[in-house]
C-alpha cells in the first residue's frame, strides 16, 4: 500500500488536531491580549487628558474666612 489510510491511527490524528487547535487558540489569545493592551493605552491617555483638563479648570470653591 502506497499511502496509509487516514483512519489507521486515530490517536496520531487526534494529537495533530489538538496541536493545531492549541496553536490557533494561542494566536487568537495573543491577538486579544494585544487589543486589550492597545485599549488600556487609550484609556490611560484619556485619563491623563481628563486629569490635565481638571487641573486647568478654575476653582469654584469659595473659602470661608
mmCIF file of the N, C-alpha and C atoms, coordinates in Angstrom:
data_MODEL
# 
_entry.id   MODEL 
# 
loop_
_atom_site.group_PDB 
_atom_site.id 
_atom_site.type_symbol 
_atom_site.label_atom_id 
_atom_site.label_alt_id 
_atom_site.label_comp_id 
_atom_site.label_asym_id 
_atom_site.label_entity_id 
_atom_site.label_seq_id 
_atom_site.pdbx_PDB_ins_code 
_atom_site.Cartn_x 
_atom_site.Cartn_y 
_atom_site.Cartn_z 
_atom_site.occupancy 
_atom_site.B_iso_or_equiv 
_atom_site.pdbx_formal_charge 
_atom_site.auth_seq_id 
_atom_site.auth_comp_id 
_atom_site.auth_asym_id 
_atom_site.auth_atom_id 
_atom_site.pdbx_PDB_model_num 
ATOM 1   N N  . UNK A 1 1  ? 0.859   -1.170 0.000  1.00 0.00 ? 1  UNK A N  1 
ATOM 2   C CA . UNK A 1 1  ? 0.000   0.000  0.000  1.00 0.00 ? 1  UNK A CA 1 
ATOM 3   C C  . UNK A 1 1  ? 0.906   1.235  0.000  1.00 0.00 ? 1  UNK A C  1 
ATOM 4   N N  . UNK A 1 2  ? 0.651   2.136  -0.920 1.00 0.00 ? 2  UNK A N  1 
ATOM 5   C CA . UNK A 1 2  ? 1.498   3.313  -1.074 1.00 0.00 ? 2  UNK A CA 1 
ATOM 6   C C  . UNK A 1 2  ? 1.220   4.346  0.008  1.00 0.00 ? 2  UNK A C  1 
ATOM 7   N N  . UNK A 1 3  ? -0.051  4.572  0.291  1.00 0.00 ? 3  UNK A N  1 
ATOM 8   C CA . UNK A 1 3  ? -0.429  5.564  1.303  1.00 0.00 ? 3  UNK A CA 1 
ATOM 9   C C  . UNK A 1 3  ? -1.156  4.889  2.446  1.00 0.00 ? 3  UNK A C  1 
ATOM 10  N N  . UNK A 1 4  ? -0.900  5.364  3.619  1.00 0.00 ? 4  UNK A N  1 
ATOM 11  C CA . UNK A 1 4  ? -1.551  4.840  4.812  1.00 0.00 ? 4  UNK A CA 1 
ATOM 12  C C  . UNK A 1 4  ? -2.959  5.435  4.895  1.00 0.00 ? 4  UNK A C  1 
ATOM 13  N N  . UNK A 1 5  ? -3.958  4.640  5.194  1.00 0.00 ? 5  UNK A N  1 
ATOM 14  C CA . UNK A 1 5  ? -5.315  5.191  5.331  1.00 0.00 ? 5  UNK A CA 1 
ATOM 15  C C  . UNK A 1 5  ? -5.378  6.214  6.468  1.00 0.00 ? 5  UNK A C  1 
ATOM 16  N N  . UNK A 1 6  ? -6.244  7.208  6.334  1.00 0.00 ? 6  UNK A N  1 
ATOM 17  C CA . UNK A 1 6  ? -6.371  8.262  7.336  1.00 0.00 ? 6  UNK A CA 1 
ATOM 18  C C  . UNK A 1 6  ? -6.842  7.727  8.682  1.00 0.00 ? 6  UNK A C  1 
ATOM 19  N N  . UNK A 1 7  ? -7.635  6.692  8.653  1.00 0.00 ? 7  UNK A N  1 
ATOM 20  C CA . UNK A 1 7  ? -8.228  6.162  9.881  1.00 0.00 ? 7  UNK A CA 1 
ATOM 21  C C  . UNK A 1 7  ? -7.318  5.178  10.611 1.00 0.00 ? 7  UNK A C  1 
ATOM 22  N N  . UNK A 1 8  ? -6.107  4.939  10.117 1.00 0.00 ? 8  UNK A N  1 
ATOM 23  C CA . UNK A 1 8  ? -5.273  3.898  10.710 1.00 0.00 ? 8  UNK A CA 1 
ATOM 24  C C  . UNK A 1 8  ? -4.776  4.249  12.108 1.00 0.00 ? 8  UNK A C  1 
ATOM 25  N N  . UNK A 1 9  ? -4.564  5.531  12.384 1.00 0.00 ? 9  UNK A N  1 
ATOM 26  C CA . UNK A 1 9  ? -4.036  5.919  13.692 1.00 0.00 ? 9  UNK A CA 1 
ATOM 27  C C  . UNK A 1 9  ? -4.815  7.122  14.213 1.00 0.00 ? 9  UNK A C  1 
ATOM 28  N N  . UNK A 1 10 ? -5.932  6.842  14.848 1.00 0.00 ? 10 UNK A N  1 
ATOM 29  C CA . UNK A 1 10 ? -6.782  7.914  15.365 1.00 0.00 ? 10 UNK A CA 1 
ATOM 30  C C  . UNK A 1 10 ? -6.087  8.750  16.420 1.00 0.00 ? 10 UNK A C  1 
ATOM 31  N N  . UNK A 1 11 ? -5.231  8.127  17.217 1.00 0.00 ? 11 UNK A N  1 
ATOM 32  C CA . UNK A 1 11 ? -4.512  8.863  18.255 1.00 0.00 ? 11 UNK A CA 1 
ATOM 33  C C  . UNK A 1 11 ? -3.571  9.897  17.669 1.00 0.00 ? 11 UNK A C  1 
ATOM 34  N N  . UNK A 1 12 ? -2.879  9.516  16.595 1.00 0.00 ? 12 UNK A N  1 
ATOM 35  C CA . UNK A 1 12 ? -1.954  10.443 15.939 1.00 0.00 ? 12 UNK A CA 1 
ATOM 36  C C  . UNK A 1 12 ? -2.732  11.608 15.331 1.00 0.00 ? 12 UNK A C  1 
ATOM 37  N N  . UNK A 1 13 ? -3.830  11.272 14.654 1.00 0.00 ? 13 UNK A N  1 
ATOM 38  C CA . UNK A 1 13 ? -4.666  12.309 14.041 1.00 0.00 ? 13 UNK A CA 1 
ATOM 39  C C  . UNK A 1 13 ? -5.221  13.243 15.111 1.00 0.00 ? 13 UNK A C  1 
ATOM 40  N N  . UNK A 1 14 ? -5.628  12.685 16.229 1.00 0.00 ? 14 UNK A N  1 
ATOM 41  C CA . UNK A 1 14 ? -6.152  13.488 17.332 1.00 0.00 ? 14 UNK A CA 1 
ATOM 42  C C  . UNK A 1 14 ? -5.077  14.420 17.884 1.00 0.00 ? 14 UNK A C  1 
ATOM 43  N N  . UNK A 1 15 ? -3.865  13.902 18.037 1.00 0.00 ? 15 UNK A N  1 
ATOM 44  C CA . UNK A 1 15 ? -2.765  14.727 18.552 1.00 0.00 ? 15 UNK A CA 1 
ATOM 45  C C  . UNK A 1 15 ? -2.455  15.875 17.599 1.00 0.00 ? 15 UNK A C  1 
ATOM 46  N N  . UNK A 1 16 ? -2.462  15.593 16.293 1.00 0.00 ? 16 UNK A N  1 
ATOM 47  C CA . UNK A 1 16 ? -2.210  16.646 15.300 1.00 0.00 ? 16 UNK A CA 1 
ATOM 48  C C  . UNK A 1 16 ? -3.318  17.688 15.355 1.00 0.00 ? 16 UNK A C  1 
ATOM 49  N N  . UNK A 1 17 ? -4.567  17.227 15.437 1.00 0.00 ? 17 UNK A N  1 
ATOM 50  C CA . UNK A 1 17 ? -5.703  18.153 15.518 1.00 0.00 ? 17 UNK A CA 1 
ATOM 51  C C  . UNK A 1 17 ? -5.583  19.035 16.758 1.00 0.00 ? 17 UNK A C  1 
ATOM 52  N N  . UNK A 1 18 ? -5.295  18.428 17.900 1.00 0.00 ? 18 UNK A N  1 
ATOM 53  C CA . UNK A 1 18 ? -5.216  19.198 19.139 1.00 0.00 ? 18 UNK A CA 1 
ATOM 54  C C  . UNK A 1 18 ? -4.042  20.171 19.133 1.00 0.00 ? 18 UNK A C  1 
ATOM 55  N N  . UNK A 1 19 ? -2.933  19.783 18.537 1.00 0.00 ? 19 UNK A N  1 
ATOM 56  C CA . UNK A 1 19 ? -1.788  20.691 18.429 1.00 0.00 ? 19 UNK A CA 1 
ATOM 57  C C  . UNK A 1 19 ? -2.141  21.885 17.545 1.00 0.00 ? 19 UNK A C  1 
ATOM 58  N N  . UNK A 1 20 ? -2.827  21.622 16.439 1.00 0.00 ? 20 UNK A N  1 
ATOM 59  C CA . UNK A 1 20 ? -3.237  22.710 15.546 1.00 0.00 ? 20 UNK A CA 1 
ATOM 60  C C  . UNK A 1 20 ? -4.245  23.618 16.242 1.00 0.00 ? 20 UNK A C  1 
ATOM 61  N N  . UNK A 1 21 ? -5.175  23.024 16.953 1.00 0.00 ? 21 UNK A N  1 
ATOM 62  C CA . UNK A 1 21 ? -6.189  23.801 17.677 1.00 0.00 ? 21 UNK A CA 1 
ATOM 63  C C  . UNK A 1 21 ? -5.531  24.656 18.760 1.00 0.00 ? 21 UNK A C  1 
ATOM 64  N N  . UNK A 1 22 ? -4.572  24.095 19.473 1.00 0.00 ? 22 UNK A N  1 
ATOM 65  C CA . UNK A 1 22 ? -3.862  24.836 20.506 1.00 0.00 ? 22 UNK A CA 1 
ATOM 66  C C  . UNK A 1 22 ? -3.099  26.015 19.899 1.00 0.00 ? 22 UNK A C  1 
ATOM 67  N N  . UNK A 1 23 ? -2.482  25.798 18.746 1.00 0.00 ? 23 UNK A N  1 
ATOM 68  C CA . UNK A 1 23 ? -1.762  26.882 18.073 1.00 0.00 ? 23 UNK A CA 1 
ATOM 69  C C  . UNK A 1 23 ? -2.726  27.990 17.653 1.00 0.00 ? 23 UNK A C  1 
ATOM 70  N N  . UNK A 1 24 ? -3.893  27.612 17.137 1.00 0.00 ? 24 UNK A N  1 
ATOM 71  C CA . UNK A 1 24 ? -4.887  28.618 16.738 1.00 0.00 ? 24 UNK A CA 1 
ATOM 72  C C  . UNK A 1 24 ? -5.380  29.400 17.950 1.00 0.00 ? 24 UNK A C  1 
ATOM 73  N N  . UNK A 1 25 ? -5.643  28.709 19.047 1.00 0.00 ? 25 UNK A N  1 
ATOM 74  C CA . UNK A 1 25 ? -6.101  29.388 20.258 1.00 0.00 ? 25 UNK A CA 1 
ATOM 75  C C  . UNK A 1 25 ? -5.018  30.303 20.822 1.00 0.00 ? 25 UNK A C  1 
ATOM 76  N N  . UNK A 1 26 ? -3.770  29.863 20.749 1.00 0.00 ? 26 UNK A N  1 
ATOM 77  C CA . UNK A 1 26 ? -2.657  30.688 21.217 1.00 0.00 ? 26 UNK A CA 1 
ATOM 78  C C  . UNK A 1 26 ? -2.580  31.974 20.402 1.00 0.00 ? 26 UNK A C  1 
ATOM 79  N N  . UNK A 1 27 ? -2.689  31.855 19.083 1.00 0.00 ? 27 UNK A N  1 
ATOM 80  C CA . UNK A 1 27 ? -2.653  33.041 18.221 1.00 0.00 ? 27 UNK A CA 1 
ATOM 81  C C  . UNK A 1 27 ? -3.831  33.963 18.503 1.00 0.00 ? 27 UNK A C  1 
ATOM 82  N N  . UNK A 1 28 ? -5.016  33.380 18.703 1.00 0.00 ? 28 UNK A N  1 
ATOM 83  C CA . UNK A 1 28 ? -6.210  34.180 18.997 1.00 0.00 ? 28 UNK A CA 1 
ATOM 84  C C  . UNK A 1 28 ? -6.023  34.930 20.311 1.00 0.00 ? 28 UNK A C  1 
ATOM 85  N N  . UNK A 1 29 ? -5.515  34.237 21.328 1.00 0.00 ? 29 UNK A N  1 
ATOM 86  C CA . UNK A 1 29 ? -5.311  34.854 22.635 1.00 0.00 ? 29 UNK A CA 1 
ATOM 87  C C  . UNK A 1 29 ? -4.266  35.964 22.557 1.00 0.00 ? 29 UNK A C  1 
ATOM 88  N N  . UNK A 1 30 ? -3.198  35.733 21.818 1.00 0.00 ? 30 UNK A N  1 
ATOM 89  C CA . UNK A 1 30 ? -2.163  36.759 21.664 1.00 0.00 ? 30 UNK A CA 1 
ATOM 90  C C  . UNK A 1 30 ? -2.745  38.004 21.004 1.00 0.00 ? 30 UNK A C  1 
ATOM 91  N N  . UNK A 1 31 ? -3.602  37.815 20.011 1.00 0.00 ? 31 UNK A N  1 
ATOM 92  C CA . UNK A 1 31 ? -4.241  38.948 19.327 1.00 0.00 ? 31 UNK A CA 1 
ATOM 93  C C  . UNK A 1 31 ? -5.159  39.697 20.294 1.00 0.00 ? 31 UNK A C  1 
ATOM 94  N N  . UNK A 1 32 ? -5.931  38.972 21.077 1.00 0.00 ? 32 UNK A N  1 
ATOM 95  C CA . UNK A 1 32 ? -6.840  39.610 22.035 1.00 0.00 ? 32 UNK A CA 1 
ATOM 96  C C  . UNK A 1 32 ? -6.064  40.369 23.104 1.00 0.00 ? 32 UNK A C  1 
ATOM 97  N N  . UNK A 1 33 ? -4.971  39.803 23.585 1.00 0.00 ? 33 UNK A N  1 
ATOM 98  C CA . UNK A 1 33 ? -4.150  40.495 24.583 1.00 0.00 ? 33 UNK A CA 1 
ATOM 99  C C  . UNK A 1 33 ? -3.598  41.785 23.995 1.00 0.00 ? 33 UNK A C  1 
ATOM 100 N N  . UNK A 1 34 ? -3.187  41.737 22.736 1.00 0.00 ? 34 UNK A N  1 
ATOM 101 C CA . UNK A 1 34 ? -2.684  42.941 22.067 1.00 0.00 ? 34 UNK A CA 1 
ATOM 102 C C  . UNK A 1 34 ? -3.788  43.995 21.960 1.00 0.00 ? 34 UNK A C  1 
ATOM 103 N N  . UNK A 1 35 ? -5.014  43.566 21.640 1.00 0.00 ? 35 UNK A N  1 
ATOM 104 C CA . UNK A 1 35 ? -6.135  44.502 21.551 1.00 0.00 ? 35 UNK A CA 1 
ATOM 105 C C  . UNK A 1 35 ? -6.437  45.122 22.914 1.00 0.00 ? 35 UNK A C  1 
ATOM 106 N N  . UNK A 1 36 ? -6.415  44.320 23.967 1.00 0.00 ? 36 UNK A N  1 
ATOM 107 C CA . UNK A 1 36 ? -6.673  44.826 25.318 1.00 0.00 ? 36 UNK A CA 1 
ATOM 108 C C  . UNK A 1 36 ? -5.573  45.796 25.733 1.00 0.00 ? 36 UNK A C  1 
ATOM 109 N N  . UNK A 1 37 ? -4.330  45.478 25.403 1.00 0.00 ? 37 UNK A N  1 
ATOM 110 C CA . UNK A 1 37 ? -3.211  46.354 25.724 1.00 0.00 ? 37 UNK A CA 1 
ATOM 111 C C  . UNK A 1 37 ? -3.364  47.698 25.015 1.00 0.00 ? 37 UNK A C  1 
ATOM 112 N N  . UNK A 1 38 ? -3.774  47.656 23.756 1.00 0.00 ? 38 UNK A N  1 
ATOM 113 C CA . UNK A 1 38 ? -3.989  48.892 22.997 1.00 0.00 ? 38 UNK A CA 1 
ATOM 114 C C  . UNK A 1 38 ? -5.128  49.710 23.620 1.00 0.00 ? 38 UNK A C  1 
ATOM 115 N N  . UNK A 1 39 ? -6.219  49.045 23.987 1.00 0.00 ? 39 UNK A N  1 
ATOM 116 C CA . UNK A 1 39 ? -7.344  49.736 24.618 1.00 0.00 ? 39 UNK A CA 1 
ATOM 117 C C  . UNK A 1 39 ? -6.930  50.335 25.960 1.00 0.00 ? 39 UNK A C  1 
ATOM 118 N N  . UNK A 1 40 ? -6.110  49.624 26.722 1.00 0.00 ? 40 UNK A N  1 
ATOM 119 C CA . UNK A 1 40 ? -5.635  50.143 28.009 1.00 0.00 ? 40 UNK A CA 1 
ATOM 120 C C  . UNK A 1 40 ? -4.777  51.388 27.798 1.00 0.00 ? 40 UNK A C  1 
ATOM 121 N N  . UNK A 1 41 ? -3.954  51.389 26.757 1.00 0.00 ? 41 UNK A N  1 
ATOM 122 C CA . UNK A 1 41 ? -3.158  52.577 26.441 1.00 0.00 ? 41 UNK A CA 1 
ATOM 123 C C  . UNK A 1 41 ? -4.064  53.766 26.129 1.00 0.00 ? 41 UNK A C  1 
ATOM 124 N N  . UNK A 1 42 ? -5.134  53.519 25.377 1.00 0.00 ? 42 UNK A N  1 
ATOM 125 C CA . UNK A 1 42 ? -6.072  54.593 25.046 1.00 0.00 ? 42 UNK A CA 1 
ATOM 126 C C  . UNK A 1 42 ? -6.765  55.122 26.301 1.00 0.00 ? 42 UNK A C  1 
ATOM 127 N N  . UNK A 1 43 ? -7.130  54.235 27.208 1.00 0.00 ? 43 UNK A N  1 
ATOM 128 C CA . UNK A 1 43 ? -7.772  54.652 28.458 1.00 0.00 ? 43 UNK A CA 1 
ATOM 129 C C  . UNK A 1 43 ? -6.804  55.490 29.287 1.00 0.00 ? 43 UNK A C  1 
ATOM 130 N N  . UNK A 1 44 ? -5.555  55.063 29.368 1.00 0.00 ? 44 UNK A N  1 
ATOM 131 C CA . UNK A 1 44 ? -4.559  55.830 30.122 1.00 0.00 ? 44 UNK A CA 1 
ATOM 132 C C  . UNK A 1 44 ? -4.365  57.217 29.521 1.00 0.00 ? 44 UNK A C  1 
ATOM 133 N N  . UNK A 1 45 ? -4.339  57.312 28.197 1.00 0.00 ? 45 UNK A N  1 
ATOM 134 C CA . UNK A 1 45 ? -4.190  58.614 27.543 1.00 0.00 ? 45 UNK A CA 1 
ATOM 135 C C  . UNK A 1 45 ? -5.402  59.497 27.820 1.00 0.00 ? 45 UNK A C  1 
ATOM 136 N N  . UNK A 1 46 ? -6.598  58.928 27.743 1.00 0.00 ? 46 UNK A N  1 
ATOM 137 C CA . UNK A 1 46 ? -7.813  59.693 28.009 1.00 0.00 ? 46 UNK A CA 1 
ATOM 138 C C  . UNK A 1 46 ? -7.851  60.150 29.467 1.00 0.00 ? 46 UNK A C  1 
ATOM 139 N N  . UNK A 1 47 ? -7.428  59.300 30.380 1.00 0.00 ? 47 UNK A N  1 
ATOM 140 C CA . UNK A 1 47 ? -7.400  59.675 31.796 1.00 0.00 ? 47 UNK A CA 1 
ATOM 141 C C  . UNK A 1 47 ? -6.413  60.811 32.029 1.00 0.00 ? 47 UNK A C  1 
ATOM 142 N N  . UNK A 1 48 ? -5.273  60.766 31.360 1.00 0.00 ? 48 UNK A N  1 
ATOM 143 C CA . UNK A 1 48 ? -4.285  61.837 31.505 1.00 0.00 ? 48 UNK A CA 1 
ATOM 144 C C  . UNK A 1 48 ? -4.843  63.160 30.990 1.00 0.00 ? 48 UNK A C  1 
ATOM 145 N N  . UNK A 1 49 ? -5.561  63.117 29.878 1.00 0.00 ? 49 UNK A N  1 
ATOM 146 C CA . UNK A 1 49 ? -6.190  64.330 29.337 1.00 0.00 ? 49 UNK A CA 1 
ATOM 147 C C  . UNK A 1 49 ? -7.232  64.853 30.316 1.00 0.00 ? 49 UNK A C  1 
ATOM 148 N N  . UNK A 1 50 ? -8.018  63.967 30.896 1.00 0.00 ? 50 UNK A N  1 
ATOM 149 C CA . UNK A 1 50 ? -9.047  64.363 31.853 1.00 0.00 ? 50 UNK A CA 1 
ATOM 150 C C  . UNK A 1 50 ? -8.425  64.998 33.094 1.00 0.00 ? 50 UNK A C  1 
ATOM 151 N N  . UNK A 1 51 ? -7.374  64.415 33.607 1.00 0.00 ? 51 UNK A N  1 
ATOM 152 C CA . UNK A 1 51 ? -6.699  64.974 34.785 1.00 0.00 ? 51 UNK A CA 1 
ATOM 153 C C  . UNK A 1 51 ? -6.133  66.348 34.457 1.00 0.00 ? 51 UNK A C  1 
ATOM 154 N N  . UNK A 1 52 ? -5.505  66.472 33.300 1.00 0.00 ? 52 UNK A N  1 
ATOM 155 C CA . UNK A 1 52 ? -4.939  67.762 32.890 1.00 0.00 ? 52 UNK A CA 1 
ATOM 156 C C  . UNK A 1 52 ? -6.038  68.811 32.751 1.00 0.00 ? 52 UNK A C  1 
ATOM 157 N N  . UNK A 1 53 ? -7.156  68.437 32.151 1.00 0.00 ? 53 UNK A N  1 
ATOM 158 C CA . UNK A 1 53 ? -8.268  69.374 31.991 1.00 0.00 ? 53 UNK A CA 1 
ATOM 159 C C  . UNK A 1 53 ? -8.843  69.769 33.350 1.00 0.00 ? 53 UNK A C  1 
ATOM 160 N N  . UNK A 1 54 ? -8.922  68.832 34.268 1.00 0.00 ? 54 UNK A N  1 
ATOM 161 C CA . UNK A 1 54 ? -9.450  69.135 35.600 1.00 0.00 ? 54 UNK A CA 1 
ATOM 162 C C  . UNK A 1 54 ? -8.528  70.097 36.342 1.00 0.00 ? 54 UNK A C  1 
ATOM 163 N N  . UNK A 1 55 ? -7.240  69.970 36.154 1.00 0.00 ? 55 UNK A N  1 
ATOM 164 C CA . UNK A 1 55 ? -6.295  70.875 36.815 1.00 0.00 ? 55 UNK A CA 1 
ATOM 165 C C  . UNK A 1 55 ? -6.342  72.278 36.226 1.00 0.00 ? 55 UNK A C  1 
ATOM 166 N N  . UNK A 1 56 ? -6.751  72.396 34.973 1.00 0.00 ? 56 UNK A N  1 
ATOM 167 C CA . UNK A 1 56 ? -6.802  73.694 34.315 1.00 0.00 ? 56 UNK A CA 1 
ATOM 168 C C  . UNK A 1 56 ? -8.082  74.464 34.629 1.00 0.00 ? 56 UNK A C  1 
ATOM 169 N N  . UNK A 1 57 ? -9.095  73.791 35.166 1.00 0.00 ? 57 UNK A N  1 
ATOM 170 C CA . UNK A 1 57 ? -10.350 74.469 35.488 1.00 0.00 ? 57 UNK A CA 1 
ATOM 171 C C  . UNK A 1 57 ? -10.139 75.416 36.661 1.00 0.00 ? 57 UNK A C  1 
ATOM 172 N N  . UNK A 1 58 ? -10.777 76.590 36.599 1.00 0.00 ? 58 UNK A N  1 
ATOM 173 C CA . UNK A 1 58 ? -10.676 77.486 37.758 1.00 0.00 ? 58 UNK A CA 1 
ATOM 174 C C  . UNK A 1 58 ? -11.420 76.879 38.942 1.00 0.00 ? 58 UNK A C  1 
ATOM 175 N N  . UNK A 1 59 ? -10.919 77.139 40.094 1.00 0.00 ? 59 UNK A N  1 
ATOM 176 C CA . UNK A 1 59 ? -11.540 76.604 41.296 1.00 0.00 ? 59 UNK A CA 1 
ATOM 177 C C  . UNK A 1 59 ? -12.867 77.306 41.530 1.00 0.00 ? 59 UNK A C  1 
ATOM 178 N N  . UNK A 1 60 ? -13.917 76.545 41.774 1.00 0.00 ? 60 UNK A N  1 
ATOM 179 C CA . UNK A 1 60 ? -15.240 77.128 42.028 1.00 0.00 ? 60 UNK A CA 1 
ATOM 180 C C  . UNK A 1 60 ? -15.573 77.098 43.510 1.00 0.00 ? 60 UNK A C  1 
ATOM 181 N N  . UNK A 1 61 ? -14.684 76.560 44.322 1.00 0.00 ? 61 UNK A N  1 
ATOM 182 C CA . UNK A 1 61 ? -14.921 76.514 45.762 1.00 0.00 ? 61 UNK A CA 1 
ATOM 183 C C  . UNK A 1 61 ? -14.639 77.879 46.373 1.00 0.00 ? 61 UNK A C  1 
ATOM 184 N N  . UNK A 1 62 ? -15.498 78.259 47.272 1.00 0.00 ? 62 UNK A N  1 
ATOM 185 C CA . UNK A 1 62 ? -15.272 79.509 47.994 1.00 0.00 ? 62 UNK A CA 1 
ATOM 186 C C  . UNK A 1 62 ? -14.794 79.159 49.386 1.00 0.00 ? 62 UNK A C  1 
ATOM 187 N N  . UNK A 1 63 ? -13.735 79.797 49.764 1.00 0.00 ? 63 UNK A N  1 
ATOM 188 C CA . UNK A 1 63 ? -13.173 79.537 51.082 1.00 0.00 ? 63 UNK A CA 1 
ATOM 189 C C  . UNK A 1 63 ? -13.838 80.460 52.092 1.00 0.00 ? 63 UNK A C  1 
ATOM 190 N N  . UNK A 1 64 ? -14.256 79.914 53.211 1.00 0.00 ? 64 UNK A N  1 
ATOM 191 C CA . UNK A 1 64 ? -14.845 80.750 54.260 1.00 0.00 ? 64 UNK A CA 1 
ATOM 192 C C  . UNK A 1 64 ? -13.735 81.218 55.185 1.00 0.00 ? 64 UNK A C  1 
ATOM 193 N N  . UNK A 1 65 ? -13.783 82.494 55.527 1.00 0.00 ? 65 UNK A N  1 
ATOM 194 C CA . UNK A 1 65 ? -12.745 83.051 56.398 1.00 0.00 ? 65 UNK A CA 1 
ATOM 195 C C  . UNK A 1 65 ? -13.285 83.314 57.761 1.00 0.00 ? 65 UNK A C  1 
# 
